[in-house]
Amino acid sequence: MANAVGVEIQTISRLETGTISPTVHRLSQFAELFDCPIGSLFGEHRAAAGEDARSLSLLIADLPREDRRVILRIVSDAASLARAKDERQYREAAIERRELLDATGGDKGKKRRAKRL
């Protein structure tokens, strides 16, 4: 990688450990080297849904029709599971916040204000 962007190996090591920060030019070089958007160098790159659909389409385009249908059913089931997981996590977080408020007396102030009104 160091050779590909024209820097010393120690420079790459310092970048990896956060000792130094890359310039925009260097980020551009890394993105070109890895064939990815610069933003994906900062964390997980989340492509737009249309890009994801295009990627899936390319992956299954040469498969027989029945195999494509099976894969689409699998993706559909996985998406349903992901949505259910997100909803469950949201509910669990709301319950935890409620329990924390109850444990710390966070609702008492609200109750007192309501009595005054």
N, CA, C and O atoms as a GROMACS GRO file, in nm:
protein
  468
    1MET      N    1   0.083  -0.118   0.000
    1MET     CA    2   0.000   0.000   0.000
    1MET      C    3   0.088   0.125   0.000
    1MET      O    4   0.061   0.222  -0.071
    2ALA      N    5   0.193   0.122   0.080
    2ALA     CA    6   0.282   0.238   0.086
    2ALA      C    7   0.340   0.267  -0.052
    2ALA      O    8   0.343   0.382  -0.095
    3ASN      N    9   0.386   0.164  -0.121
    3ASN     CA   10   0.442   0.182  -0.255
    3ASN      C   11   0.338   0.236  -0.352
    3ASN      O   12   0.369   0.321  -0.436
    4ALA      N   13   0.216   0.189  -0.340
    4ALA     CA   14   0.110   0.227  -0.434
    4ALA      C   15   0.077   0.376  -0.427
    4ALA      O   16   0.041   0.437  -0.528
    5VAL      N   17   0.089   0.435  -0.306
    5VAL     CA   18   0.058   0.578  -0.293
    5VAL      C   19   0.184   0.663  -0.278
    5VAL      O   20   0.175   0.785  -0.264
    6GLY      N   21   0.300   0.600  -0.281
    6GLY     CA   22   0.426   0.674  -0.279
    6GLY      C   23   0.467   0.729  -0.145
    6GLY      O   24   0.518   0.841  -0.136
    7VAL      N   25   0.447   0.650  -0.038
    7VAL     CA   26   0.490   0.693   0.095
    7VAL      C   27   0.571   0.580   0.158
    7VAL      O   28   0.575   0.469   0.107
    8GLU      N   29   0.635   0.611   0.270
    8GLU     CA   30   0.710   0.509   0.343
    8GLU      C   31   0.615   0.423   0.426
    8GLU      O   32   0.505   0.465   0.461
    9ILE      N   33   0.660   0.303   0.457
    9ILE     CA   34   0.580   0.210   0.538
    9ILE      C   35   0.550   0.272   0.674
    9ILE      O   36   0.440   0.253   0.728
   10GLN      N   37   0.644   0.346   0.731
   10GLN     CA   38   0.624   0.409   0.861
   10GLN      C   39   0.510   0.511   0.855
   10GLN      O   40   0.439   0.530   0.953
   11THR      N   41   0.494   0.576   0.741
   11THR     CA   42   0.384   0.673   0.725
   11THR      C   43   0.250   0.602   0.734
   11THR      O   44   0.157   0.650   0.799
   12ILE      N   45   0.241   0.486   0.669
   12ILE     CA   46   0.117   0.407   0.676
   12ILE      C   47   0.090   0.366   0.820
   12ILE      O   48  -0.023   0.372   0.867
   13SER      N   49   0.194   0.323   0.889
   13SER     CA   50   0.179   0.283   1.029
   13SER      C   51   0.130   0.399   1.114
   13SER      O   52   0.041   0.381   1.198
   14ARG      N   53   0.186   0.518   1.094
   14ARG     CA   54   0.142   0.636   1.172
   14ARG      C   55  -0.003   0.674   1.138
   14ARG      O   56  -0.077   0.718   1.225
   15LEU      N   57  -0.041   0.655   1.012
   15LEU     CA   58  -0.181   0.680   0.975
   15LEU      C   59  -0.273   0.581   1.044
   15LEU      O   60  -0.379   0.619   1.095
   16GLU      N   61  -0.233   0.455   1.046
   16GLU     CA   62  -0.317   0.350   1.107
   16GLU      C   63  -0.333   0.370   1.257
   16GLU      O   64  -0.439   0.340   1.312
   17THR      N   65  -0.229   0.419   1.323
   17THR     CA   66  -0.237   0.437   1.469
   17THR      C   67  -0.294   0.572   1.509
   17THR      O   68  -0.319   0.596   1.627
   18GLY      N   69  -0.317   0.659   1.410
   18GLY     CA   70  -0.373   0.790   1.440
   18GLY      C   71  -0.271   0.892   1.483
   18GLY      O   72  -0.307   1.001   1.528
   19THR      N   73  -0.143   0.858   1.470
   19THR     CA   74  -0.038   0.953   1.506
   19THR      C   75  -0.041   1.074   1.414
   19THR      O   76  -0.018   1.187   1.457
   20ILE      N   77  -0.071   1.050   1.287
   20ILE     CA   78  -0.087   1.158   1.190
   20ILE      C   79  -0.220   1.138   1.117
   20ILE      O   80  -0.275   1.028   1.114
   21SER      N   81  -0.269   1.244   1.059
   21SER     CA   82  -0.394   1.237   0.982
   21SER      C   83  -0.361   1.252   0.833
   21SER      O   84  -0.271   1.327   0.796
   22PRO      N   85  -0.434   1.182   0.749
   22PRO     CA   86  -0.408   1.192   0.605
   22PRO      C   87  -0.462   1.323   0.548
   22PRO      O   88  -0.561   1.377   0.598
   23THR      N   89  -0.399   1.370   0.445
   23THR     CA   90  -0.449   1.488   0.373
   23THR      C   91  -0.563   1.443   0.283
   23THR      O   92  -0.582   1.324   0.260
   24VAL      N   93  -0.637   1.538   0.233
   24VAL     CA   94  -0.745   1.506   0.139
   24VAL      C   95  -0.687   1.437   0.016
   24VAL      O   96  -0.746   1.344  -0.038
   25HIS      N   97  -0.572   1.485  -0.028
   25HIS     CA   98  -0.506   1.423  -0.144
   25HIS      C   99  -0.474   1.276  -0.116
   25HIS      O  100  -0.498   1.190  -0.201
   26ARG      N  101  -0.420   1.247   0.003
   26ARG     CA  102  -0.385   1.109   0.038
   26ARG      C  103  -0.511   1.024   0.050
   26ARG      O  104  -0.513   0.909   0.006
   27LEU      N  105  -0.617   1.081   0.109
   27LEU     CA  106  -0.744   1.007   0.116
   27LEU      C  107  -0.794   0.972  -0.024
   27LEU      O  108  -0.843   0.861  -0.047
   28SER      N  109  -0.780   1.065  -0.114
   28SER     CA  110  -0.820   1.041  -0.253
   28SER      C  111  -0.740   0.927  -0.313
   28SER      O  112  -0.794   0.843  -0.385
   29GLN      N  113  -0.611   0.924  -0.284
   29GLN     CA  114  -0.526   0.815  -0.335
   29GLN      C  115  -0.570   0.680  -0.278
   29GLN      O  116  -0.578   0.582  -0.351
   30PHE      N  117  -0.598   0.677  -0.148
   30PHE     CA  118  -0.642   0.552  -0.086
   30PHE      C  119  -0.776   0.506  -0.145
   30PHE      O  120  -0.794   0.388  -0.174
   31ALA      N  121  -0.867   0.599  -0.162
   31ALA     CA  122  -0.997   0.565  -0.219
   31ALA      C  123  -0.981   0.507  -0.360
   31ALA      O  124  -1.047   0.410  -0.397
   32GLU      N  125  -0.893   0.567  -0.437
   32GLU     CA  126  -0.868   0.517  -0.573
   32GLU      C  127  -0.804   0.378  -0.566
   32GLU      O  128  -0.840   0.289  -0.643
   33LEU      N  129  -0.709   0.361  -0.476
   33LEU     CA  130  -0.641   0.233  -0.460
   33LEU      C  131  -0.739   0.122  -0.423
   33LEU      O  132  -0.731   0.011  -0.477
   34PHE      N  133  -0.832   0.152  -0.331
   34PHE     CA  134  -0.929   0.052  -0.285
   34PHE      C  135  -1.057   0.052  -0.366
   34PHE      O  136  -1.149  -0.026  -0.338
   35ASP      N  137  -1.064   0.139  -0.466
   35ASP     CA  138  -1.182   0.149  -0.553
   35ASP      C  139  -1.309   0.167  -0.471
   35ASP      O  140  -1.405   0.090  -0.482
   36CYS      N  141  -1.307   0.272  -0.387
   36CYS     CA  142  -1.422   0.299  -0.301
   36CYS      C  143  -1.438   0.450  -0.285
   36CYS      O  144  -1.344   0.525  -0.313
   37PRO      N  145  -1.555   0.495  -0.240
   37PRO     CA  146  -1.572   0.638  -0.212
   37PRO      C  147  -1.486   0.679  -0.092
   37PRO      O  148  -1.460   0.598  -0.003
   38ILE      N  149  -1.441   0.802  -0.089
   38ILE     CA  150  -1.359   0.851   0.023
   38ILE      C  151  -1.433   0.832   0.155
   38ILE      O  152  -1.371   0.797   0.256
   39GLY      N  153  -1.563   0.856   0.156
   39GLY     CA  154  -1.641   0.843   0.280
   39GLY      C  155  -1.633   0.705   0.342
   39GLY      O  156  -1.642   0.693   0.464
   40SER      N  157  -1.616   0.602   0.262
   40SER     CA  158  -1.610   0.467   0.317
   40SER      C  159  -1.480   0.444   0.394
   40SER      O  160  -1.472   0.348   0.471
   41LEU      N  161  -1.380   0.529   0.376
   41LEU     CA  162  -1.256   0.517   0.452
   41LEU      C  163  -1.276   0.558   0.598
   41LEU      O  164  -1.193   0.527   0.683
   42PHE      N  165  -1.386   0.627   0.626
   42PHE     CA  166  -1.415   0.674   0.761
   42PHE      C  167  -1.507   0.580   0.837
   42PHE      O  168  -1.543   0.609   0.951
   43GLY      N  169  -1.544   0.472   0.779
   43GLY     CA  170  -1.633   0.377   0.845
   43GLY      C  171  -1.707   0.297   0.741
   43GLY      O  172  -1.673   0.297   0.623
   44GLU      N  173  -1.807   0.231   0.787
   44GLU     CA  174  -1.885   0.146   0.696
   44GLU      C  175  -1.955   0.232   0.592
   44GLU      O  176  -2.024   0.329   0.625
   45HIS      N  177  -1.936   0.197   0.469
   45HIS     CA  178  -2.001   0.271   0.360
   45HIS      C  179  -2.140   0.214   0.339
   45HIS      O  180  -2.157   0.094   0.316
   46ARG      N  181  -2.238   0.299   0.348
   46ARG     CA  182  -2.376   0.256   0.325
   46ARG      C  183  -2.423   0.313   0.192
   46ARG      O  184  -2.450   0.432   0.179
   47ALA      N  185  -2.429   0.224   0.096
   47ALA     CA  186  -2.473   0.266  -0.036
   47ALA      C  187  -2.624   0.292  -0.034
   47ALA      O  188  -2.696   0.240   0.051
   48ALA      N  189  -2.668   0.370  -0.129
   48ALA     CA  190  -2.811   0.395  -0.143
   48ALA      C  191  -2.878   0.262  -0.179
   48ALA      O  192  -2.816   0.173  -0.235
   49ALA      N  193  -3.005   0.251  -0.145
   49ALA     CA  194  -3.079   0.126  -0.170
   49ALA      C  195  -3.072   0.087  -0.317
   49ALA      O  196  -3.062  -0.032  -0.349
   50GLY      N  197  -3.076   0.184  -0.407
   50GLY     CA  198  -3.068   0.154  -0.550
   50GLY      C  199  -2.935   0.090  -0.587
   50GLY      O  200  -2.929   0.001  -0.671
   51GLU      N  201  -2.826   0.138  -0.524
   51GLU     CA  202  -2.695   0.079  -0.549
   51GLU      C  203  -2.689  -0.064  -0.497
   51GLU      O  204  -2.632  -0.152  -0.562
   52ASP      N  205  -2.748  -0.087  -0.380
   52ASP     CA  206  -2.753  -0.223  -0.326
   52ASP      C  207  -2.832  -0.315  -0.418
   52ASP      O  208  -2.791  -0.428  -0.444
   53ALA      N  209  -2.945  -0.266  -0.466
   53ALA     CA  210  -3.028  -0.347  -0.556
   53ALA      C  211  -2.951  -0.381  -0.684
   53ALA      O  212  -2.959  -0.493  -0.735
   54ARG      N  213  -2.879  -0.283  -0.734
   54ARG     CA  214  -2.798  -0.305  -0.855
   54ARG      C  215  -2.691  -0.412  -0.829
   54ARG      O  216  -2.667  -0.498  -0.913
   55SER      N  217  -2.628  -0.404  -0.713
   55SER     CA  218  -2.525  -0.502  -0.677
   55SER      C  219  -2.584  -0.643  -0.670
   55SER      O  220  -2.526  -0.738  -0.722
   56LEU      N  221  -2.700  -0.654  -0.604
   56LEU     CA  222  -2.765  -0.785  -0.596
   56LEU      C  223  -2.803  -0.836  -0.734
   56LEU      O  224  -2.787  -0.954  -0.765
   57SER      N  225  -2.854  -0.747  -0.816
   57SER     CA  226  -2.893  -0.784  -0.952
   57SER      C  227  -2.775  -0.841  -1.030
   57SER      O  228  -2.788  -0.942  -1.099
   58LEU      N  229  -2.661  -0.776  -1.018
   58LEU     CA  230  -2.542  -0.824  -1.089
   58LEU      C  231  -2.496  -0.960  -1.036
   58LEU      O  232  -2.448  -1.044  -1.112
   59LEU      N  233  -2.511  -0.980  -0.906
   59LEU     CA  234  -2.468  -1.106  -0.846
   59LEU      C  235  -2.550  -1.225  -0.892
   59LEU      O  236  -2.499  -1.336  -0.904
   60ILE      N  237  -2.678  -1.203  -0.919
   60ILE     CA  238  -2.766  -1.316  -0.952
   60ILE      C  239  -2.808  -1.320  -1.098
   60ILE      O  240  -2.881  -1.410  -1.139
   61ALA      N  241  -2.764  -1.224  -1.178
   61ALA     CA  242  -2.811  -1.211  -1.316
   61ALA      C  243  -2.791  -1.336  -1.400
   61ALA      O  244  -2.876  -1.368  -1.483
   62ASP      N  245  -2.682  -1.408  -1.381
   62ASP     CA  246  -2.653  -1.523  -1.466
   62ASP      C  247  -2.706  -1.655  -1.410
   62ASP      O  248  -2.680  -1.762  -1.466
   63LEU      N  249  -2.780  -1.648  -1.300
   63LEU     CA  250  -2.837  -1.769  -1.241
   63LEU      C  251  -2.970  -1.804  -1.307
   63LEU      O  252  -3.038  -1.717  -1.362
   64PRO      N  253  -3.007  -1.932  -1.300
   64PRO     CA  254  -3.140  -1.970  -1.353
   64PRO      C  255  -3.251  -1.899  -1.275
   64PRO      O  256  -3.234  -1.862  -1.159
   65ARG      N  257  -3.364  -1.882  -1.341
   65ARG     CA  258  -3.476  -1.807  -1.285
   65ARG      C  259  -3.519  -1.859  -1.148
   65ARG      O  260  -3.541  -1.780  -1.056
   66GLU      N  261  -3.531  -1.989  -1.133
   66GLU     CA  262  -3.575  -2.045  -1.006
   66GLU      C  263  -3.474  -2.016  -0.895
   66GLU      O  264  -3.514  -1.988  -0.782
   67ASP      N  265  -3.346  -2.022  -0.925
   67ASP     CA  266  -3.244  -1.990  -0.825
   67ASP      C  267  -3.253  -1.843  -0.784
   67ASP      O  268  -3.238  -1.810  -0.666
   68ARG      N  269  -3.278  -1.755  -0.880
   68ARG     CA  270  -3.295  -1.613  -0.847
   68ARG      C  271  -3.413  -1.593  -0.754
   68ARG      O  272  -3.406  -1.515  -0.659
   69ARG      N  273  -3.522  -1.664  -0.781
   69ARG     CA  274  -3.641  -1.653  -0.694
   69ARG      C  275  -3.612  -1.700  -0.553
   69ARG      O  276  -3.657  -1.639  -0.456
   70VAL      N  277  -3.537  -1.809  -0.540
   70VAL     CA  278  -3.501  -1.860  -0.408
   70VAL      C  279  -3.417  -1.756  -0.333
   70VAL      O  280  -3.439  -1.730  -0.215
   71ILE      N  281  -3.321  -1.699  -0.403
   71ILE     CA  282  -3.235  -1.598  -0.340
   71ILE      C  283  -3.317  -1.476  -0.299
   71ILE      O  284  -3.294  -1.421  -0.191
   72LEU      N  285  -3.411  -1.434  -0.382
   72LEU     CA  286  -3.495  -1.319  -0.346
   72LEU      C  287  -3.582  -1.350  -0.224
   72LEU      O  288  -3.606  -1.262  -0.141
   73ARG      N  289  -3.628  -1.474  -0.213
   73ARG     CA  290  -3.705  -1.513  -0.093
   73ARG      C  291  -3.616  -1.508   0.030
   73ARG      O  292  -3.658  -1.463   0.137
   74ILE      N  293  -3.493  -1.554   0.016
   74ILE     CA  294  -3.398  -1.550   0.129
   74ILE      C  295  -3.372  -1.406   0.171
   74ILE      O  296  -3.372  -1.376   0.290
   75VAL      N  297  -3.348  -1.318   0.074
   75VAL     CA  298  -3.324  -1.177   0.104
   75VAL      C  299  -3.446  -1.115   0.170
   75VAL      O  300  -3.434  -1.037   0.265
   76SER      N  301  -3.564  -1.149   0.121
   76SER     CA  302  -3.688  -1.097   0.179
   76SER      C  303  -3.702  -1.141   0.325
   76SER      O  304  -3.736  -1.060   0.411
   77ASP      N  305  -3.675  -1.268   0.352
   77ASP     CA  306  -3.682  -1.318   0.490
   77ASP      C  307  -3.578  -1.250   0.579
   77ASP      O  308  -3.608  -1.214   0.693
   78ALA      N  309  -3.457  -1.233   0.526
   78ALA     CA  310  -3.352  -1.167   0.604
   78ALA      C  311  -3.390  -1.022   0.634
   78ALA      O  312  -3.364  -0.973   0.745
   79ALA      N  313  -3.450  -0.953   0.538
   79ALA     CA  314  -3.493  -0.815   0.560
   79ALA      C  315  -3.601  -0.809   0.668
   79ALA      O  316  -3.600  -0.719   0.752
   80SER      N  317  -3.692  -0.903   0.666
   80SER     CA  318  -3.797  -0.908   0.768
   80SER      C  319  -3.737  -0.930   0.907
   80SER      O  320  -3.779  -0.867   1.004
   81LEU      N  321  -3.640  -1.018   0.915
   81LEU     CA  322  -3.572  -1.042   1.043
   81LEU      C  323  -3.499  -0.918   1.091
   81LEU      O  324  -3.502  -0.886   1.210
   82ALA      N  325  -3.434  -0.847   1.000
   82ALA     CA  326  -3.361  -0.725   1.036
   82ALA      C  327  -3.457  -0.618   1.088
   82ALA      O  328  -3.427  -0.549   1.185
   83ARG      N  329  -3.572  -0.605   1.022
   83ARG     CA  330  -3.670  -0.506   1.068
   83ARG      C  331  -3.722  -0.543   1.207
   83ARG      O  332  -3.737  -0.456   1.293
   84ALA      N  333  -3.750  -0.670   1.229
   84ALA     CA  334  -3.800  -0.715   1.358
   84ALA      C  335  -3.695  -0.691   1.467
   84ALA      O  336  -3.728  -0.651   1.578
   85LYS      N  337  -3.568  -0.715   1.434
   85LYS     CA  338  -3.460  -0.692   1.529
   85LYS      C  339  -3.453  -0.544   1.565
   85LYS      O  340  -3.438  -0.510   1.682
   86ASP      N  341  -3.462  -0.456   1.465
   86ASP     CA  342  -3.457  -0.312   1.490
   86ASP      C  343  -3.574  -0.268   1.579
   86ASP      O  344  -3.555  -0.189   1.672
   87GLU      N  345  -3.692  -0.319   1.552
   87GLU     CA  346  -3.810  -0.284   1.633
   87GLU      C  347  -3.794  -0.334   1.776
   87GLU      O  348  -3.828  -0.264   1.871
   88ARG      N  349  -3.741  -0.455   1.790
   88ARG     CA  350  -3.720  -0.514   1.923
   88ARG      C  351  -3.616  -0.432   2.000
   88ARG      O  352  -3.634  -0.405   2.119
   89GLN      N  353  -3.507  -0.393   1.933
   89GLN     CA  354  -3.404  -0.312   1.999
   89GLN      C  355  -3.460  -0.176   2.042
   89GLN      O  356  -3.428  -0.127   2.150
   90TYR      N  357  -3.544  -0.117   1.958
   90TYR     CA  358  -3.606   0.012   1.992
   90TYR      C  359  -3.694  -0.003   2.116
   90TYR      O  360  -3.687   0.079   2.208
   91ARG      N  361  -3.775  -0.108   2.119
   91ARG     CA  362  -3.862  -0.130   2.235
   91ARG      C  363  -3.780  -0.155   2.361
   91ARG      O  364  -3.812  -0.103   2.467
   92GLU      N  365  -3.674  -0.236   2.349
   92GLU     CA  366  -3.590  -0.265   2.465
   92GLU      C  367  -3.522  -0.139   2.517
   92GLU      O  368  -3.512  -0.120   2.638
   93ALA      N  369  -3.476  -0.053   2.426
   93ALA     CA  370  -3.413   0.072   2.468
   93ALA      C  371  -3.514   0.162   2.538
   93ALA      O  372  -3.480   0.228   2.636
   94ALA      N  373  -3.638   0.166   2.489
   94ALA     CA  374  -3.741   0.248   2.552
   94ALA      C  375  -3.772   0.196   2.692
   94ALA      O  376  -3.791   0.275   2.785
   95ILE      N  377  -3.776   0.065   2.708
   95ILE     CA  378  -3.801   0.006   2.840
   95ILE      C  379  -3.686   0.039   2.935
   95ILE      O  380  -3.709   0.074   3.051
   96GLU      N  381  -3.562   0.028   2.886
   96GLU     CA  382  -3.446   0.061   2.969
   96GLU      C  383  -3.448   0.208   3.013
   96GLU      O  384  -3.419   0.239   3.128
   97ARG      N  385  -3.484   0.299   2.919
   97ARG     CA  386  -3.492   0.440   2.955
   97ARG      C  387  -3.600   0.462   3.062
   97ARG      O  388  -3.580   0.538   3.157
   98ARG      N  389  -3.713   0.395   3.046
   98ARG     CA  390  -3.824   0.407   3.141
   98ARG      C  391  -3.781   0.358   3.278
   98ARG      O  392  -3.810   0.421   3.380
   99GLU      N  393  -3.712   0.242   3.282
   99GLU     CA  394  -3.667   0.186   3.409
   99GLU      C  395  -3.564   0.277   3.475
   99GLU      O  396  -3.564   0.293   3.597
  100LEU      N  397  -3.478   0.337   3.395
  100LEU     CA  398  -3.379   0.431   3.449
  100LEU      C  399  -3.448   0.553   3.509
  100LEU      O  400  -3.413   0.599   3.617
  101LEU      N  401  -3.547   0.605   3.437
  101LEU     CA  402  -3.623   0.720   3.490
  101LEU      C  403  -3.692   0.684   3.620
  101LEU      O  404  -3.690   0.761   3.716
  102ASP      N  405  -3.753   0.566   3.623
  102ASP     CA  406  -3.822   0.522   3.745
  102ASP      C  407  -3.724   0.506   3.860
  102ASP      O  408  -3.754   0.544   3.973
  103ALA      N  409  -3.607   0.448   3.831
  103ALA     CA  410  -3.508   0.422   3.935
  103ALA      C  411  -3.446   0.550   3.989
  103ALA      O  412  -3.408   0.557   4.106
  104THR      N  413  -3.435   0.651   3.906
  104THR     CA  414  -3.371   0.776   3.948
  104THR      C  415  -3.473   0.883   3.988
  104THR      O  416  -3.435   0.995   4.023
  105GLY      N  417  -3.599   0.849   3.982
  105GLY     CA  418  -3.701   0.946   4.018
  105GLY      C  419  -3.724   1.051   3.911
  105GLY      O  420  -3.773   1.160   3.940
  106GLY      N  421  -3.688   1.019   3.791
  106GLY     CA  422  -3.700   1.114   3.680
  106GLY      C  423  -3.841   1.158   3.652
  106GLY      O  424  -3.862   1.268   3.599
  107ASP      N  425  -3.939   1.077   3.684
  107ASP     CA  426  -4.079   1.113   3.656
  107ASP      C  427  -4.140   1.201   3.765
  107ASP      O  428  -4.244   1.262   3.742
  108LYS      N  429  -4.077   1.209   3.883
  108LYS     CA  430  -4.136   1.285   3.993
  108LYS      C  431  -4.154   1.430   3.957
  108LYS      O  432  -4.255   1.492   3.989
  109GLY      N  433  -4.053   1.486   3.888
  109GLY     CA  434  -4.063   1.626   3.847
  109GLY      C  435  -4.179   1.647   3.753
  109GLY      O  436  -4.247   1.749   3.762
  110LYS      N  437  -4.204   1.555   3.665
  110LYS     CA  438  -4.315   1.564   3.572
  110LYS      C  439  -4.447   1.558   3.647
  110LYS      O  440  -4.540   1.633   3.616
  111LYS      N  441  -4.455   1.469   3.746
  111LYS     CA  442  -4.578   1.454   3.822
  111LYS      C  443  -4.608   1.579   3.903
  111LYS      O  444  -4.723   1.622   3.913
  112ARG      N  445  -4.501   1.638   3.961
  112ARG     CA  446  -4.521   1.761   4.040
  112ARG      C  447  -4.570   1.873   3.950
  112ARG      O  448  -4.661   1.947   3.987
  113ARG      N  449  -4.511   1.887   3.831
  113ARG     CA  450  -4.552   1.991   3.739
  113ARG      C  451  -4.698   1.969   3.698
  113ARG      O  452  -4.774   2.064   3.686
  114ALA      N  453  -4.736   1.844   3.676
  114ALA     CA  454  -4.873   1.814   3.633
  114ALA      C  455  -4.972   1.851   3.744
  114ALA      O  456  -5.081   1.900   3.715
  115LYS      N  457  -4.936   1.829   3.872
  115LYS     CA  458  -5.024   1.862   3.982
  115LYS      C  459  -5.044   2.013   3.992
  115LYS      O  460  -5.154   2.059   4.024
  116ARG      N  461  -4.937   2.090   3.964
  116ARG     CA  462  -4.947   2.236   3.971
  116ARG      C  463  -5.041   2.290   3.865
  116ARG      O  464  -5.108   2.391   3.888
  117LEU      N  465  -5.046   2.227   3.750
  117LEU     CA  466  -5.130   2.274   3.640
  117LEU      C  467  -5.270   2.241   3.670
  117LEU      O  468  -5.359   2.272   3.591
   0.00000   0.00000   0.00000
